């Protein structure tokens, strides 16, 4: 009987120096702990600016279970995860980072939870050994995400195990501007959360810039719920109702109490508040329209320049 196989999907962008140690950690785990499992590692190079691809190719020459995909340009981390998910062949897929901040040792516990019947096992962060600004922005990001989608833990997650059944359903989603965490939880399969502390990055520095975080935040907010549209619809109804009541008060005081309406300050305040609300609502509607346009264009979410280790069917 064949051993169950585990596919590691590892997005790579500016991870020179950490490719080999990440692979060594995985190999040691299967050599000493998970001896009844086979494994493959699928590195997805998101057009790194450094020598990451050279390190990956060196590993590929030395180990047949190392495979790689290299994009023609930078398409983003989510596109890299999707590409790896569509090409891997394991009974289980583990998505993790290449910066050694996700503890590989946790995979053993994740697989035990999979054996207990959980189709999806998620490593959720209870703390981070990062700098204070990274902690702060991450906490704000996932706290806001949790407001729109209660299933998303406030600590967030990137470290995920998916059963082949769940992975196939994940691969069937054909959308752009995707929010990885939201897609995983949307599948609806039994989920087990395992808490861990995200380790400090020892090699290199994060390429997850503020602009990328902001773009991903907007994708997550718009993709996981109708919260932005609904909140502004409610605010619009509240503003209209308040304006209607205020108009009645003005007319009543004018005709019954003979109180004239004086001053430009109240008018300016109302104009600024309502005008600002309208502009913000138009901006949110524009984001939705832009995403509709992006879907209609139906462009590929990634382009593969080179790959190795896969058969003609891509697996």
C-alpha positions in Angstrom: 0.0 0.0 0.0 1.4 3.4 -1.0 2.2 5.9 1.7 0.0 9.0 1.9 1.8 11.9 0.3 2.1 15.5 1.5 2.7 18.4 -0.9 4.3 21.6 0.5 3.3 24.7 -1.4 5.8 27.4 -0.7 5.5 30.9 -2.4 8.9 32.5 -2.9 9.7 36.2 -3.3 13.0 37.5 -2.2 13.8 34.5 0.0 17.5 34.0 -0.9 19.2 32.2 1.9 16.2 30.6 3.4 15.3 28.1 0.7 17.8 25.4 1.7 17.1 25.7 5.5 13.3 25.5 4.9 13.7 22.3 2.8 16.1 20.8 5.4 13.6 21.4 8.2 10.9 19.6 6.1 13.2 16.7 5.2 14.2 16.2 8.9 10.6 16.1 9.9 9.8 13.3 7.5 13.0 11.5 8.2 12.5 11.3 12.0 8.8 11.9 12.7 6.5 11.4 9.7 8.3 8.3 8.4 5.0 6.8 7.1 4.4 9.7 4.7 6.0 10.7 1.4 6.4 14.4 0.6 7.1 16.8 -2.2 8.0 20.5 -2.1 6.6 22.8 -4.7 8.4 26.1 -4.7 6.6 28.9 -6.6 9.0 31.7 -7.5 7.0 34.9 -7.9 9.7 36.5 -10.1 12.1 37.1 -7.2 14.6 40.0 -7.6 17.4 38.0 -5.9 19.0 34.6 -6.4 16.1 32.6 -5.0 15.4 30.7 -8.2 19.1 29.6 -8.4 18.8 28.1 -4.9 15.6 26.3 -5.9 17.2 24.9 -9.1 20.1 23.7 -7.1 17.8 21.8 -4.7 15.9 20.4 -7.7 19.1 18.9 -9.1 19.8 17.2 -5.7 16.3 16.1 -4.8 13.7 14.6 -7.1 10.9 15.5 -4.8 11.6 19.2 -5.2 9.6 20.9 -7.9 9.3 24.5 -8.9 7.2 27.0 -10.9 8.6 30.3 -11.9 6.4 33.2 -13.0 7.1 35.6 -15.9 6.6 38.6 -13.5 5.4 39.3 -10.0 1.8 38.2 -9.6 1.6 38.2 -5.8 1.5 35.7 -3.0 -2.0 34.5 -3.5 -1.4 33.7 -7.2 1.7 31.7 -6.2 -0.4 29.7 -3.7 -3.0 29.0 -6.4 -0.4 27.9 -8.9 1.1 25.5 -6.4 -2.3 24.2 -5.4 -3.2 23.4 -9.0 0.1 21.6 -9.7 0.7 19.6 -6.5 -0.3 15.9 -6.4 -0.3 15.1 -2.7 -3.1 13.6 -0.7 -2.6 16.6 1.6 -1.3 20.1 0.8 0.4 22.3 3.3 0.8 26.0 2.4 3.6 27.7 4.3 6.0 30.5 4.0 9.7 30.3 2.9 11.0 32.7 5.5 11.2 30.1 8.4 8.6 32.0 10.4 6.1 29.1 10.3 7.3 26.3 12.5 7.6 23.2 10.4 7.3 21.0 13.6 3.6 22.0 13.7 3.0 20.0 10.6 3.1 16.8 12.6 0.2 18.0 14.8 -1.6 19.2 11.7 -1.5 15.8 10.1 -2.7 14.2 13.3 -5.8 16.5 13.2 -6.3 15.5 9.5 -6.2 11.9 10.5 -8.9 12.7 13.0 -11.2 13.7 10.2 -10.5 17.5 9.8 -10.4 18.4 6.1 -8.7 21.7 6.8 -6.2 22.4 9.6 -5.1 26.0 10.2 -2.2 27.3 12.2 -3.5 30.6 13.7 -1.1 33.1 15.2 -1.6 34.0 18.9 1.6 36.1 18.9 4.4 37.2 16.6 8.1 37.7 17.2 8.0 40.5 14.7 8.7 44.2 15.1 5.9 46.3 16.8 4.7 47.9 13.6 4.2 44.5 11.9 2.3 43.3 14.9 0.2 46.4 15.0 -0.7 46.4 11.3 -1.5 42.7 11.4 -3.7 43.0 14.5 -5.6 45.9 12.9 -6.0 44.1 9.6 -7.4 40.9 11.0 -9.5 42.6 13.6 -11.2 44.5 10.8 -11.5 41.3 8.7 -13.1 39.6 11.7 -15.8 42.3 11.8 -16.8 41.4 8.2 -16.3 37.6 8.6 -16.5 36.2 12.1 -14.8 32.9 11.0 -11.5 34.7 10.4 -9.4 34.5 13.7 -8.2 37.8 15.0 -4.6 36.6 14.8 -5.0 35.7 11.1 -3.4 32.8 9.3 -1.2 31.8 6.4 -0.1 28.3 7.5 -2.8 25.9 6.2 -3.2 22.1 5.7 -5.9 21.0 3.2 -7.1 17.6 2.4 -7.2 16.6 -1.3 -11.0 16.9 -1.4 -10.9 20.5 0.1 -7.9 21.3 -2.2 -9.8 20.3 -5.3 -12.7 22.5 -4.3 -10.3 25.4 -3.6 -8.9 24.9 -7.1 -12.4 25.1 -8.6 -12.7 28.7 -7.6 -12.1 30.8 -10.7 -11.9 34.4 -9.6 -9.4 37.3 -9.5 -8.3 39.5 -6.6 -8.8 36.6 -4.3 -8.5 36.6 -0.5 -6.8 33.3 0.4 -8.0 33.1 4.0 -11.6 33.9 3.1 -11.6 31.3 0.3 -10.3 28.5 2.6 -13.0 29.2 5.2 -15.7 29.7 2.6 -15.3 26.0 1.6 -17.3 25.0 4.6 -15.3 21.8 5.5 -14.5 20.9 9.1 -11.7 23.1 10.3 -9.4 22.7 13.2 -7.4 25.7 14.5 -4.0 25.2 16.0 -2.4 28.1 17.8 1.3 29.0 17.5 3.7 31.9 17.8 5.0 33.2 14.5 8.8 33.2 14.7 11.0 36.1 14.1 12.5 36.3 10.6 16.2 35.6 10.8 17.1 35.7 7.0 16.4 38.7 4.8 13.5 41.1 5.3 9.8 41.0 4.4 8.7 42.2 1.0 5.1 42.5 2.3 5.0 46.3 1.8 2.3 48.7 3.1 0.8 49.1 -0.3 0.5 45.3 -0.8 -1.1 45.0 2.7 -3.6 47.8 1.8 -4.5 46.1 -1.5 -4.9 42.8 0.2 -7.0 44.4 3.0 -9.4 45.9 0.4 -9.6 42.5 -1.4 -10.4 40.8 1.8 -12.9 43.3 2.9 -14.8 43.2 -0.4 -14.4 39.5 -1.1 -15.5 38.0 2.2 -18.7 40.0 2.9 -21.1 42.7 1.8 -20.2 44.6 5.0 -18.9 47.8 3.2 -22.0 48.2 1.0 -24.4 47.3 3.8 -22.8 49.7 6.4 -23.0 52.6 4.0 -26.6 51.7 3.0 -27.5 51.8 6.7 -25.6 55.1 7.1 -27.4 56.5 4.1 -30.8 55.5 5.5 -29.9 57.0 8.9 -28.7 60.3 7.3 -31.8 60.6 5.1 -34.1 59.9 8.1 -32.1 62.4 10.3 -32.4 65.0 7.5 -36.1 64.5 7.2 -36.6 64.9 11.0 -34.4 68.0 11.0 -36.4 69.5 8.1 -39.6 69.0 10.0 -38.1 70.7 13.1 -37.0 73.7 11.0 -40.4 74.1 9.3 -42.2 73.7 12.6 -40.1 76.4 14.3 -40.4 78.7 11.3 -44.2 78.7 11.2 -45.2 78.0 14.8 -42.4 79.5 16.9 -41.4 82.2 14.4 -37.7 81.2 14.7 -35.8 82.1 11.6 -33.0 79.8 10.3 -29.7 81.6 10.8 -26.1 80.9 10.1 -24.1 79.1 7.4 -22.1 76.8 9.8 -24.9 74.2 10.0 -25.3 74.2 6.3 -21.5 73.7 5.7 -21.3 71.0 8.2 -24.1 69.0 6.6 -22.7 69.6 3.1 -19.2 68.4 4.2 -20.6 65.3 6.1 -23.0 64.2 3.4 -20.6 65.1 0.5 -17.8 63.1 2.2 -20.1 60.2 2.7 -21.2 60.2 -0.9 -17.6 60.3 -2.2 -16.7 57.4 0.1 -19.7 55.4 -1.1 -18.7 56.1 -4.7 -15.2 54.9 -4.0 -16.5 51.6 -2.6 -18.9 51.2 -5.5 -16.0 51.9 -7.8 -13.9 49.1 -6.2 -16.7 46.7 -6.8 -17.1 47.8 -10.4 -13.3 47.6 -11.0 -13.5 44.0 -9.8 -16.4 43.2 -12.1 -14.4 44.7 -15.0 -11.4 42.6 -14.0 -13.5 39.4 -14.0 -15.0 40.3 -17.4 -11.5 40.7 -18.9 -10.8 37.1 -17.8 -7.0 37.5 -17.9 -4.8 34.8 -16.3 -4.0 35.3 -12.7 -0.4 34.1 -13.3 1.8 33.2 -16.3 4.4 30.4 -15.9 7.7 31.1 -17.5 9.4 27.9 -16.4 8.6 24.8 -14.3 10.3 21.5 -13.5 9.4 18.2 -11.8 5.9 17.9 -13.3 4.6 15.5 -15.9 2.8 16.6 -19.0 -0.5 17.0 -17.2 1.1 19.5 -14.8 1.1 17.3 -11.7 
